[in-house]
């Protein structure tokens, strides 16, 4: 219990998440904007009563905080609820769409996020449009204004599974625009920080290309260091997913953590001592957000940068930062900014992996004592992969219905390789004024990526390397995470009571899984 009290942001996050889930599952139950106000008054009032009464009435503060965050989460989520409208099916009527973000190239289309405008269209309507590939669609950039017939953008009440996912993510609908059915009417010339960040990422990708990275090597380098996975083909994605190494293709806490440690280590050489600590930490945070900017300010990079920035600020203030609490603090800030991040698979995998590594890796590593140095390092990497797999397994099974049996082997390959690649790609960008050096580093990175891809494909070809078509629903996720929480409690204190709770949850999950799977 003492540990829980040291994690205030855990409770705060749970309160906010409860409200977000209410807003997603009950979009028709509209809550008034003033509803959080009654909860603020008793919360403030608890600070003006004697300390003894504060302790006795602590449940009032807790209940007020829950009501406040629940209503804020629900209202913030309902503000981004997708809207529908009755469209005019006459072909003479047109809809205006503004391109947001960078168009993603698919097999025969470009996936484009459009902010829609037009008569009868509610404000802030957003849609995913798939525009047929041709010479015109290949030139689309952020800010372009498109005109297309209204009948193409008619919403459907009965949504497919994919459309339901888009609606949970804040999109009103998805539709297809064939060739010749649209035209560009200009570009919205306005300053956008995200647009400038994507231009910086494009500059970095061009530097990789000029340094000799091409094809799959270029796609892996862009995904690993810049968070741009648009160049990855389906076969390569499938290989990394089947071997449990897909997390390395998304810039997350692992990648940003490596960069943060390098920055801090380099800055500790010229700026030693407590007197220069503020300068060292300020420069580290600045460099971290400079990297986030070059990486296009993607959601995964921003949330990892927020987390490490909070760690740095805690160190600057001279407070002992509890890392797990910092993780929940960053999640709270991100969800308060954009509640629908909660439905993003990348958000779920990133936080479950980081929390699992922090909670389980030490115990897994200490469970086996390895003497030789190299074997000990290999076991250390394996324990990281096992811990991360424990945390992400329920989410992976729920979304992808497959499980990799060789994730521990792929972790031995991709984690050291990813570390070297991040260092190498950073050096290739920093040595751009020295073309010979930059190209030599690019050549080494190309060979390293080629070897990593070959190893992943070899692992994928092993017998029984992957189990597919696993039935897994929301109740499975809840029960499995409850079982993991009880396992963690037993690892901390092997009391009879905790062991009984863990075995009871195991029996409950086994019965539920057996009964539901037998009925399918």
C-alpha positions in Angstrom: 0.0 0.0 0.0 2.9 2.3 0.7 4.0 2.1 -2.9 0.5 3.0 -4.2 0.5 6.1 -2.0 3.8 7.2 -3.6 2.1 7.0 -7.0 -0.4 9.8 -7.0 -0.5 10.0 -10.8 -1.6 6.4 -11.0 -4.9 7.2 -9.3 -5.2 10.5 -11.2 -4.7 8.6 -14.5 -7.2 5.9 -13.6 -9.8 8.6 -12.8 -9.2 10.4 -16.1 -9.2 7.1 -18.1 -12.5 6.1 -16.5 -14.0 9.4 -17.8 -12.5 8.9 -21.3 -13.9 5.4 -21.5 -17.3 6.7 -20.5 -17.1 9.4 -23.2 -16.1 6.8 -25.9 -18.7 4.2 -25.0 -21.6 6.6 -24.2 -21.3 9.4 -26.8 -25.0 10.2 -26.6 -25.0 11.0 -22.9 -23.9 14.6 -23.1 -22.5 16.1 -19.9 -22.7 19.9 -19.4 -19.5 21.9 -19.4 -20.1 23.3 -16.0 -20.4 19.9 -14.3 -16.8 19.8 -13.0 -17.3 23.0 -11.0 -19.3 21.5 -8.1 -16.4 19.0 -7.6 -13.8 21.8 -7.4 -15.4 23.6 -4.4 -15.1 20.7 -1.9 -11.7 19.9 -3.2 -10.4 23.4 -2.5 -12.2 23.5 0.8 -10.3 20.5 2.2 -7.1 22.7 2.1 -8.6 25.2 4.5 -9.6 22.9 7.4 -7.4 21.7 10.3 -4.9 18.8 9.5 -6.8 16.3 11.7 -10.0 16.9 9.9 -8.2 16.8 6.5 -7.1 13.2 7.3 -10.6 12.2 8.5 -12.2 13.8 5.5 -9.7 12.6 3.0 -12.4 10.5 1.3 -14.1 13.9 0.4 -11.0 15.0 -1.4 -10.7 11.7 -3.2 -14.3 11.6 -4.3 -14.2 15.2 -5.4 -11.0 14.5 -7.4 -12.5 11.5 -9.0 -15.7 13.4 -10.0 -13.6 16.3 -11.4 -11.3 14.1 -13.5 -14.1 11.8 -14.6 -16.2 14.6 -15.9 -13.2 16.4 -17.5 -12.2 13.2 -19.3 -15.7 12.5 -20.4 -16.3 16.1 -21.6 -12.9 16.3 -23.4 -13.6 13.0 -25.2 -17.2 14.0 -26.2 -15.7 17.2 -27.7 -13.8 15.1 -30.2 -16.7 12.6 -30.9 -17.1 12.1 -34.6 -20.1 13.7 -36.2 -22.4 12.6 -39.0 -24.6 14.4 -41.4 -27.1 13.9 -44.3 -25.1 14.6 -47.4 -26.5 15.8 -50.7 -26.0 13.1 -53.4 -26.1 15.5 -56.3 -22.8 15.4 -58.1 -22.9 19.2 -58.6 -22.5 19.7 -54.8 -18.9 19.7 -53.6 -17.1 19.3 -50.3 -13.9 21.2 -49.3 -11.2 19.1 -47.7 -7.9 20.4 -46.2 -5.0 17.9 -46.1 -3.6 17.4 -42.6 -0.3 15.7 -42.1 1.7 13.8 -44.7 -0.2 11.6 -47.2 0.7 7.9 -46.7 1.4 5.9 -49.8 -0.5 2.6 -50.0 -0.6 -0.1 -52.7 -2.9 1.8 -55.1 -4.0 4.9 -53.1 -2.7 7.6 -50.8 -4.2 7.7 -47.3 -5.0 11.3 -46.6 -6.5 12.9 -43.4 -8.9 15.6 -44.5 -10.5 18.3 -42.4 -13.9 18.8 -44.1 -15.8 22.0 -44.7 -19.1 22.6 -46.5 -22.7 23.5 -46.2 -24.4 21.3 -43.5 -21.1 19.8 -42.4 -20.5 20.2 -38.6 -17.3 22.0 -37.6 -14.1 20.0 -36.9 -15.3 17.1 -39.0 -12.3 14.8 -39.9 -12.2 11.9 -42.4 -9.7 9.4 -43.8 -9.8 9.6 -47.6 -8.1 7.1 -49.9 -7.3 8.9 -53.2 -6.4 6.8 -56.2 -2.7 7.1 -57.2 -1.9 9.2 -60.2 0.5 12.0 -61.1 -1.7 14.6 -59.3 -2.2 12.7 -56.0 1.5 12.0 -55.7 2.1 15.8 -55.3 -0.3 16.3 -52.4 1.2 18.0 -49.3 -0.1 19.3 -46.0 -2.3 22.3 -46.3 -3.6 21.5 -49.8 -7.3 22.4 -50.4 -9.3 19.7 -52.3 -12.7 19.8 -53.9 -14.6 16.6 -54.5 -18.3 15.6 -55.0 -20.4 15.4 -51.8 -21.8 12.0 -52.6 -18.4 10.4 -52.0 -18.4 11.5 -48.4 -21.7 10.0 -47.2 -21.4 8.5 -43.7 -22.6 5.0 -42.9 -24.4 4.3 -39.7 -23.4 0.6 -39.9 -19.7 0.8 -39.7 -17.2 -1.9 -40.5 -14.6 -2.9 -37.8 -12.0 -0.6 -39.4 -14.5 2.3 -39.6 -15.4 1.7 -36.0 -11.7 2.0 -35.1 -11.5 5.2 -37.0 -14.5 6.7 -35.2 -13.0 5.8 -31.8 -9.9 7.7 -33.0 -11.9 10.8 -33.8 -12.7 10.3 -37.6 -16.2 10.7 -38.9 -15.8 8.3 -41.8 -13.5 6.9 -44.5 -14.1 7.0 -48.2 -12.5 6.4 -51.6 -11.9 9.1 -54.2 -11.3 7.8 -57.7 -9.1 9.4 -60.4 -10.5 12.5 -61.9 -13.1 13.0 -59.2 -11.2 15.7 -57.3 -9.1 18.8 -58.0 -6.8 21.0 -56.0 -8.0 24.5 -55.3 -4.9 25.9 -53.6 -3.0 25.6 -50.4 -3.8 27.0 -46.9 -0.6 29.1 -46.3 -0.4 29.2 -42.5 2.3 28.6 -40.0 2.2 25.1 -38.5 4.8 23.8 -36.0 3.9 20.2 -37.0 4.3 21.1 -40.6 7.8 22.5 -40.0 8.6 19.4 -38.0 7.6 17.1 -40.9 9.8 19.2 -43.2 12.7 18.7 -40.8 12.0 14.9 -40.9 12.0 15.0 -44.7 15.4 16.8 -44.7 16.8 14.0 -42.5 15.3 11.3 -44.8 17.0 13.0 -47.8 20.3 13.0 -45.9 19.9 9.2 -45.3 19.3 8.8 -49.0 22.3 10.8 -50.0 24.4 8.7 -47.6 23.7 5.5 -49.5 20.6 4.1 -47.7 18.1 2.8 -50.1 15.1 0.4 -50.2 14.5 -1.6 -47.1 17.6 -0.1 -45.4 16.2 3.4 -45.9 12.7 2.3 -44.7 14.1 0.7 -41.5 16.4 3.8 -40.7 13.4 6.2 -41.2 11.1 4.0 -39.0 13.7 3.4 -36.3 15.0 6.9 -35.8 12.4 9.3 -37.3 9.1 7.4 -36.7 8.2 7.4 -40.4 6.9 3.9 -41.3 5.3 4.9 -44.6 8.1 3.3 -46.6 7.9 -0.1 -45.0 6.3 -2.8 -47.2 3.8 -5.2 -45.8 6.2 -8.2 -46.0 8.8 -6.6 -43.9 6.2 -5.4 -41.3 4.9 -9.0 -41.2 8.3 -10.4 -40.6 9.0 -8.1 -37.6 5.5 -8.6 -36.2 5.8 -12.4 -36.5 9.1 -12.5 -34.5 7.9 -10.1 -31.8 10.3 -7.3 -32.9 7.8 -4.9 -34.3 8.3 -2.5 -31.4 11.7 -1.6 -32.7 10.1 -0.1 -35.9 8.1 2.5 -33.8 10.0 5.3 -32.1 9.1 4.9 -28.4 10.5 5.2 -24.9 13.2 2.7 -25.8 14.6 4.8 -28.6 14.2 8.2 -26.9 15.7 6.7 -23.7 18.8 5.7 -25.6 19.1 9.2 -27.1 18.5 10.8 -23.7 21.2 8.8 -22.0 23.7 9.7 -24.7 22.9 13.4 -24.5 23.2 13.4 -20.7 26.5 11.4 -20.8 28.0 13.8 -23.4 26.9 16.9 -21.5 28.2 15.6 -18.2 31.8 15.9 -19.5 32.0 19.6 -20.0 29.3 20.5 -17.4 30.3 18.7 -14.3 29.3 19.4 -10.7 26.1 20.5 -9.0 26.6 24.2 -9.9 26.2 23.5 -13.6 23.5 21.0 -13.1 20.8 23.4 -14.2 22.7 24.2 -17.4 23.3 20.5 -18.1 19.7 19.6 -17.7 18.4 22.6 -19.6 20.6 21.7 -22.6 19.6 18.0 -22.3 15.9 18.9 -22.5 16.5 21.3 -25.4 18.5 18.6 -27.3 15.8 16.0 -26.6 13.0 18.2 -28.0 15.2 19.1 -31.0 15.3 15.4 -31.8 11.6 15.2 -31.3 11.2 18.0 -33.8 13.4 16.3 -36.4 11.4 13.1 -35.8 8.3 15.0 -36.9 6.7 15.5 -33.5 4.9 12.2 -33.8 2.7 11.2 -30.9 5.1 8.4 -29.7 8.1 10.7 -29.7 6.3 13.5 -27.9 5.0 11.3 -25.1 8.4 9.8 -24.6 10.0 13.2 -24.6 7.5 14.5 -22.1 8.3 11.6 -19.8 12.1 12.1 -19.9 11.6 15.9 -19.6 9.7 15.3 -16.4 12.5 13.1 -15.1 15.0 15.9 -15.8 12.8 18.6 -14.2 12.5 16.4 -11.1 16.3 16.1 -11.0 16.7 19.8 -11.4 14.4 20.5 -8.5 16.5 18.2 -6.3 13.6 15.8 -5.8 14.0 12.0 -6.0 11.9 11.1 -8.9 9.9 7.9 -8.8 10.2 6.7 -12.4 6.8 4.9 -12.5 5.0 8.0 -11.2 6.7 10.0 -13.9 5.4 7.6 -16.5 1.9 8.0 -15.3 2.4 11.8 -15.1 3.4 11.9 -18.8 0.4 9.7 -19.7 -1.9 12.1 -17.8 -0.6 15.1 -19.7 -0.9 13.3 -23.0 -4.5 12.1 -22.3 -5.6 15.5 -21.0 -4.3 17.0 -24.3 -5.8 14.4 -26.5 -8.1 11.8 -24.8 -8.4 9.6 -27.9 -4.7 8.7 -27.6 -6.1 6.0 -25.3 -7.5 4.1 -28.3 -4.2 4.3 -30.2 -2.4 1.0 -30.4 1.0 2.6 -30.3 0.1 4.5 -27.1 -1.1 1.3 -25.5 2.0 -0.7 -26.5 4.4 2.1 -25.5 3.1 2.5 -22.0 2.5 -1.1 -21.2 6.0 -2.0 -22.4 7.7 0.8 -20.3 5.7 -0.1 -17.2 6.3 -3.8 -17.5 10.1 -3.3 -17.9 10.2 -1.0 -14.8 8.1 -3.5 -12.8 9.2 -6.9 -14.0 12.6 -6.7 -15.5 14.6 -6.6 -12.2 12.8 -9.7 -10.9 13.2 -11.6 -14.1 16.9 -10.8 -14.3 17.6 -11.8 -10.7 15.7 -15.1 -11.1 18.7 -16.6 -12.9 22.3 -16.0 -11.9 24.7 -15.9 -14.9 28.4 -15.7 -14.3 30.3 -15.1 -17.6 30.2 -11.5 -18.6 28.9 -11.9 -22.2 26.2 -14.4 -21.1 25.2 -12.1 -18.3 24.7 -9.2 -20.9 22.7 -11.6 -23.1 20.5 -12.6 -20.2 20.0 -8.9 -19.3 18.7 -8.2 -22.8 16.5 -11.3 -22.7 15.0 -10.2 -19.4 14.1 -6.8 -20.9 12.4 -8.6 -23.8 10.5 -11.0 -21.5 9.3 -8.1 -19.3 8.2 -6.0 -22.3 6.4 -9.1 -23.7 4.6 -9.7 -20.4 3.2 -6.1 -20.5 2.3 -5.9 -24.2 1.1 -9.5 -24.6 -2.6 -8.8 -23.7 -2.7 -5.7 -26.0 -1.0 -7.6 -28.9 -3.3 -10.6 -28.6 -6.4 -8.3 -28.5 -5.4 -6.3 -31.6 -3.4 -8.8 -33.7 -4.5 -12.2 -32.4 -1.0 -13.7 -32.7 1.9 -14.5 -30.5 5.6 -14.9 -31.3 7.4 -17.8 -29.7 10.9 -16.5 -30.6 10.5 -12.9 -29.2 13.4 -13.6 -26.8 15.7 -14.5 -29.7 14.7 -11.5 -31.7 15.3 -9.2 -28.7 18.9 -10.4 -28.6 19.3 -9.2 -32.2 17.2 -6.0 -32.5 17.9 -4.3 -29.2 21.7 -4.1 -29.7 21.3 -3.4 -33.4 18.8 -0.7 -32.8 21.1 1.0 -30.3 24.0 1.0 -32.8 21.7 2.2 -35.6 20.5 5.1 -33.5 24.1 6.1 -32.8 25.1 5.6 -36.4 22.2 7.5 -38.0 22.7 10.4 -35.6 26.4 10.6 -36.5 25.6 10.4 -40.2 23.3 13.5 -39.8 25.8 15.4 -37.6 28.7 14.7 -40.2 26.6 16.0 -43.1 29.2 18.8 -43.7 31.8 16.0 -44.2 30.3 14.0 -47.1 33.0 11.3 -47.1 32.6 10.5 -43.4 28.8 10.7 -43.6 28.7 8.3 -46.6 31.1 5.9 -44.9 28.8 5.8 -41.8 25.8 5.4 -44.0 27.4 2.4 -45.7 28.0 0.7 -42.3 24.4 1.4 -41.3 23.2 -0.1 -44.5 25.1 -3.4 -43.9 23.9 -3.5 -40.3 20.3 -3.1 -41.3 20.6 -5.7 -44.0 22.0 -8.2 -41.5 19.2 -7.4 -39.0 16.6 -7.9 -41.7 18.1 -11.2 -42.8 18.2 -12.4 -39.1 14.5 -11.5 -38.6 13.5 -13.4 -41.8 15.5 -16.4 -40.7 13.7 -16.4 -37.3 10.4 -16.1 -39.0 11.1 -19.2 -41.0 11.8 -21.4 -38.0 9.1 -24.1 -37.3 6.4 -22.9 -34.9 7.9 -19.4 -34.6 4.5 -17.8 -34.5 1.0 -18.7 -33.3 -1.9 -17.1 -35.2 -5.7 -16.8 -35.1 -5.8 -16.6 -31.3 -9.3 -15.7 -30.0 -8.9 -12.8 -27.5 -11.5 -10.3 -26.3 -11.8 -7.3 -23.9 -12.6 -9.5 -20.9 -9.5 -11.6 -21.6 -7.4 -8.4 -21.5 -8.9 -7.3 -18.1 -8.4 -10.7 -16.5 -4.9 -11.2 -17.8 -3.8 -7.8 -16.6 -5.4 -8.5 -13.2 -3.5 -11.8 -13.1 -0.2 -10.0 -13.9 -0.9 -7.4 -11.2 -1.4 -10.2 -8.7 1.8 -11.9 -9.9 3.7 -8.6 -9.3 2.1 -8.4 -5.8 3.3 -12.0 -5.0 6.8 -11.2 -6.2 7.0 -8.3 -3.8 5.5 -10.2 -0.8 4.8 -14.0 -0.9 2.1 -13.9 1.7 -0.6 -16.6 1.8 -3.3 -14.1 1.1 -1.7 -12.7 -2.1 -1.0 -16.2 -3.4 -4.6 -17.2 -2.9 -5.7 -14.1 -4.8 -3.4 -14.9 -7.7 -4.5 -18.6 -7.8 -8.2 -17.5 -7.7 -7.6 -15.1 -10.6 -5.8 -17.8 -12.5 -8.7 -20.2 -12.0 -11.2 -17.5 -13.0 -9.3 -16.7 -16.2 -8.9 -20.4 -17.0 -12.6 -21.1 -16.6 -13.6 -18.0 -18.6 -11.1 -18.8 -21.4 -12.2 -22.5 -21.5 -15.9 -21.7 -21.6 -15.8 -18.9 -24.1 -13.4 -20.6 -26.5 -15.4 -23.8 -26.4 -18.5 -21.9 -27.5 -16.8 -20.5 -30.6 
